[in-house]
């Protein structure tokens, strides 16, 4: 299982700071997270950055059981 770290609004929407999910791609793992956490989490996920082991990631990237996906909130500033 792959660990998913949830930060900021993703944590609030999910009601948890992390979870573990099956999947062989980033997208598959995150879809399993959406199934568990629901539509509010899905909305936050749509505007969040996704990183794997500290590097920016794409939905189709392959993932292993010891990898960590981080869902980072959108960053704004001025």
C-alpha positions as CSV (number, residue, x, y, z in Angstrom):
1,X,0.0,0.0,0.0
2,X,1.1,3.5,-0.7
3,X,1.0,6.2,2.0
4,X,-0.8,9.4,1.1
5,X,0.1,12.5,3.2
6,X,-2.7,15.1,3.3
7,X,-1.9,18.7,4.1
8,X,-4.0,21.9,4.7
9,X,-7.4,21.8,3.0
10,X,-6.9,18.2,1.9
11,X,-6.5,17.2,5.5
12,X,-9.6,19.1,6.5
13,X,-11.7,17.7,3.6
14,X,-10.6,14.1,4.4
15,X,-10.8,14.3,8.1
16,X,-7.4,12.6,8.3
17,X,-3.7,13.6,8.0
18,X,-2.8,10.5,6.0
19,X,-4.0,7.2,4.7
20,X,-2.8,4.1,2.9
21,X,-4.2,3.0,-0.5
22,X,-3.7,0.4,-3.2
23,X,-2.8,1.3,-6.7
24,X,0.0,1.1,-9.3
25,X,-0.1,4.7,-10.5
26,X,-0.5,8.0,-8.7
27,X,-4.0,8.4,-10.3
28,X,-5.2,5.0,-9.1
29,X,-4.0,5.6,-5.6
30,X,-5.7,9.1,-5.5
31,X,-8.9,7.7,-7.0
32,X,-9.0,5.2,-4.1
33,X,-8.5,8.1,-1.7
34,X,-11.5,10.0,-3.4
35,X,-13.6,6.9,-2.9
36,X,-12.8,6.8,0.8
37,X,-12.9,10.6,1.5
38,X,-15.7,11.8,-0.8
39,X,-16.6,14.7,-3.0
40,X,-15.1,17.5,-0.8
41,X,-11.8,15.8,-0.9
42,X,-12.1,15.4,-4.7
43,X,-12.7,19.2,-5.1
44,X,-9.5,20.0,-3.0
45,X,-7.5,17.4,-5.0
46,X,-8.5,19.0,-8.3
47,X,-6.6,22.2,-7.3
48,X,-3.7,20.7,-5.3
49,X,-0.2,19.8,-6.3
50,X,0.8,16.1,-6.1
51,X,4.3,15.1,-5.1
52,X,5.9,11.6,-4.8
53,X,8.8,11.2,-2.5
54,X,9.5,15.0,-2.7
55,X,9.2,15.4,-6.4
56,X,6.4,16.7,-8.6
57,X,4.3,13.9,-10.0
58,X,1.7,13.2,-12.7
59,X,-1.4,11.0,-12.5
60,X,0.1,8.3,-14.8
61,X,3.4,7.9,-12.9
62,X,4.0,4.5,-11.5
63,X,4.1,4.1,-7.8
64,X,5.3,1.4,-5.4
65,X,4.2,0.3,-1.9
66,X,7.0,2.2,-0.2
67,X,6.4,5.5,-1.9
68,X,4.7,8.5,-0.3
69,X,2.3,10.7,-2.2
70,X,1.8,14.2,-0.7
71,X,-1.3,16.3,-1.6
72,X,-0.2,19.9,-1.3
73,X,-2.6,22.8,-1.1
74,X,-2.5,25.5,-3.8
75,X,0.0,28.2,-3.0
76,X,-0.9,31.9,-3.4
77,X,0.9,34.9,-2.5
78,X,1.6,38.5,-3.3
